[in-house]
Amino acid sequence: MANLNKVMLIGRLTREPEIKEFSNGGKVANVGFAVNNRKKNMQSGQWEDVPVWVDLKAFNRETGRKLADLIEKYLHKGSQAYVEGHLVLEEWNSKEGGEKRSKMVVYVDEIEFLGSRGDSEGGASEAAEPAARGAKSSRGAKAVKGEDEEKSGGIEEVPF
């Protein structure tokens, strides 16, 4: 039987990323994230945004991208991002009473910074663009068009 556990989201950070470093040198970024679902208000007939709050965790990979470092350096409350990841059910016992607790979290596999330099709503800043320029999506496209590409009008090709 086939299984698929994939999440793709576009939204904004709801708070500053919380960074934790481990004694073994590892690092994780805990991120509050919000996306909007659209629903029609039956009373007014108007479409409304209904926020969905999601907890994300991004780790530095031993081999591969250092996602926690990228998030720590370039993303802030209000920044817009595209996230690909997978669902994980985290389980623990509460400190008071030892009750079993759990919550669903998205572990980040890929992230792209969205927004432009002129984005006044908290998108990626000028400082974020060099990192975003080097971040490739799973589709092989550039995350953010670089200045040189904008001047030349072309898009750099990425080998598959």
Secondary structure, 3 states (H helix, E strand, C coil): CCCCCCEEEEEEECCCCEEEECCCCCEEEEEEEEEEEEEECCCCCCEEEEEEEEEEEEEECCCCCEHHHHHHHHCCCCCEEEEEEEEEEEEEECCCCCCEEEEEEEEEEEEEECCCCCCCCCCCCHHHHHHHHHCECCCCCECCCCHHHHHHCCCCCCCC
